Amino acid sequence: MSVEFKQDLLSGISSSPDPDTVSLACYVAQTKLPHDARFINTCYKTAVMRFSYSTTLLVNYAKFCADYGADTLARKYYAAAFCYCHKDPRSNECYADYLAFLNRGEQQHVPLQQEQIVAGESLARYQVERSTCDMSRHVRGQTLTLYGKYLATFMPSPSVPALLFEEALRRNAADSRATALYGSFLWNVCVRALDANCASDVKEKIAVKVETLYREGLRHQPQNVLLLTSLGAFYVSMGNRFDDAVCVLDQARKLSPHNVVVNRLLCAAFHEEWMEEEKRMTAKSNARLQSLLETTRQLYEVAVQLDPSDRLTLTRYCQFALHGLQNAALAAELMQRLRGLPKA
């Protein structure tokens, strides 16, 4: 981006009377200039000085600070958002998540981690308790979903999050977020926790429940991109539902053509199907193999254009270029792009 663009953006942040417009401008700075942390920080500081009570700005700035390791500042702005608008579910959720993630992975702080996870749980539970006085079924459902998400992520147990998600959906069966989180919890947490010797029919029953859950959600909202994406991801992870995965992911792509997650999932689906087809290749199946090869290449090209910094997609595309397309020059180019990415 040019110097003029940055100057105009900062000028708008400094002068616009609307906090939502200013928040959007900071978001633009963060997405269009992801490697210019100094400029993004200047934008947020300017915005927060002007609109110090904007929960959206405070939470977004706190997350930005946390992403760059400025833990003290992150905690300050998360706390400010919670203090100024403690009835806003988003500020509670972000602050609870922040407490749980803080110092994660640093073994010397394990006792502190546990304290922070418990503190985060109390924030999420506070929102549930507060909502008991709210007559809106939707608000109550949202808070139950938030609490279920927190427990499923940081304090997983086989039953408590499931009960919370079930109750949230009982109050609002059309809640796409609760549906997506519940399905993800069942498939990505509960199934993985099953003992290796557990009967295969247990996993099959969970799979049927997850698919039914997503299908029921889509009955209420047939064009919901989140639900279509979640169902597509579920089919891809199963490994034997290629046609079903492509069907729902194509619907999601038509509704949201530039959705990075949808395009990544399509890449994964076609890449896996190409590998399976190659294993069972015969003279008759060669045409399908070539079709899969070309479609997978096109999908990878779109995916890396949508998100040039996606390390996983670049890595898989590099492998596909080398072993599938047998294009050493393309593989070398992709490897060079991978090496040029900033270290995580």
GIQUI-V666408 format. One line per field, one symbol per residue. ss: DSSP state (H for helix, E for strand, C for the rest). phi: phi as a letter, one per 20 degrees, with the letter a starting at -180 (. if undefined). psi: psi as a letter, one per 20 degrees, with the letter a starting at -180 (. if undefined). A space follows every 10 residues. Layout:
ss = ???
phi = ???
psi = ???
This chain:
ss = CCHHHHHHHH HHHHHCCCHH HHHHHHHHHH HHCCCCHHHH HHHHHHHHHH CCCCHHHHHH HHHHHHHCCC HHHHHHHHHH HHHHCCCCHH HHHHHHHHHH HCCCCCHHHH HHHHHHHHHH HHHHHHHHHH HHHCCCHHHH HHHHHHHHHH HHHHCCCCCH HHHHHHHHHH HCCCCHHHHH HHHHHHHHHH CCCCCCCCCH HHHHHHHHHH HHHHHHHHHH CCCCHHHHHH HHHHHHHHCC CHHHHHHHHH HHHHHCCCCH HHHHHHHHHH HHHHHHHHHC CCCCCHHHHH HHHHHHHHHH HHHHHHCCCC HHHHHHHHHH HHHCCCCHHH HHHHHHHHHH CCCC
phi = .fffffffff ffffcfedff ffffffffgf eecfedffff fffffffffe cfdfgfffff fffgfffdne fffgfgffff ffffbfeegf ffffffffgf egmfneffdg gfgfffffff fffffgffff ffeeffffff fffffgffff ffedcfcfcf gfffffffff fbfeffffff ffffffeedf ffeffgefgf ffffffffff ffffffffff cfdefgffff ffffffffnc cgffffgfff fffffbfdff ffffffgfff fffffffffd fcgfefffff ffffffffff ffffffbfdf ffffffffff ffeefldfff fffffffffe ffff
psi = qrhggggggh gghihpiohh ggghghgggh hhlhimhggg ggggggghhh mijogggggg hgggghhjjm hggghghghg ghghmijohg hggghggghh hpjpiohikg hhggghghgh hhghhghghh ihipiphggg hghhgggggg ghghlprigg hghggghghh hnijohgggg gggggggigg ghiqqhjqph hghhgggggg ghgghgghhh nikohggggg gghggghhik lgggghghhh ghhhhmhjog gghghggggh gghggghhhk prhhjhghgh ghgggggggh ggghhhnijo ggggghhggh hghfhlnhgg ghghhghghi qqp.
